[in-house]
Amino acid sequence: MLDTMAQQLINSLTTSIIYKADLGLGGNSNNATMEELDVPLGLDITPVMASTDTNVLEVKIQVAGNSIQGKVIREAGIYKDDGDGTKTLIHRANFSGIGPIASDETLEIFLIMEVA
């Protein structure tokens, strides 16, 4: 029964919500009350959302290096597009710095989330 519920939640997350992503330069620890990345770059990235297992959601954020050239990326955020020009942060991940990024590179970040 749990597997069916988790799968339905994952399916809903991957098909019925429009998502955006952004990267940031900040990287301190997560705080549940945060409504934005620490130091957002203001990128308008459409992530690829995919169910990889019964209860696992994989989010792929891909950005061309010329958009973040010379930057060290330390955080990524997934947002729900509210449809009125605003967005709501639904997940933030901080990590050790990646970069600096060259203009001819492509940065791919994968976030794996489990619905238990």
N, C-alpha and C positions, 0 to 999 in steps of 0.2 A: 504494500500500500504506500509506504513512504517513497519508494522509487517512482511510482506513478505520480504522486503529488510533486516531487522534485522535478520530474521531467516536464510536467505541465507548467510549473513555474519558469523553468528554463526556456521552454518553447514560447511562453508569453513574453519573457524578457527579450528574446531574440527577434520576435516578429511584430509586436504591437507598440513598441516605443521607439521614437526617433532619438538617436543618440548623437552627441557631439563629444569631441575630446580636445584636450589642451595639454600642453606641456609647460613645465615651469622650471625656474632656476633655484627655487627654495628647496628645502629638503629636511626640515625638522620633523619631529615625530607627529603622527596623526592625532588629531583631536576631533572627537565626534561632533563637536559643535561648529566645525569649520564649514563655511559656505562657499569657499573659493580656494584655489591653490595659493601657496605662500607668495610666490612671485610668478604669476601667470604670464605667458608670452602672448596670449590673445589669438592663438591660432584657431582656425575653424576647420577642425579635422573631423571627417566622418569615419569612425572606427568600423571595423568589420567584427560583427558579433556572431559567434558560432557556438553551438552546443557540441561539445566534444565527447560527452559521455552522458549517462543518465542524469547526473546531477552536477555537472561541471559546465561552466560558461567560460569560454575563451574570448578575450577581447584583443584584437590586433590594432595597434595604433601605428600608422606608417606616415612618415613625413620626409619630404625631400630635403637634403642637406642645405640647399640654397635658402630655405626658410629659417634655418637655425644655425647658419654658418658661424663658427667660432664660439658657439655657446656650449656650456656644460649643463646637461639636463639632469635634474635631480628629483623630479616629481612628474606624475601624470595624473590627469583627472578625467573621469567619465561623467558626462552631464546628460540629463534628460532635457531635450529641446521642448520648451513649454509652448512653442508655436506662436508666441506674441513678441518675439525678439529677445526673450529672456531664456535663461537656462538654469537648471537646478543641479548642483553637484550631488552625485549619488555615490561616487567612489573616488578616493584619492589614495595614491600609492607613492610613498617616498622611497628613494633608493640611493645608493652610492652614485656619484656623478658619472655620467657617460659623456665623453667628449674631450676636447672640443671637436665639433662636427665639421667636416670639410664640405664644401658646396657640391661636390660630385658624389657624395655618399647619400644613402637612404637609411634613415633610422627606423627600426621596427622595434616596438615594445609590445610584449605579450603580457596581459594580465589574466591570471587564472583565478576564477572565483567558484567556490563550491557552495551549493545549496544543500544544507544538511537537514 
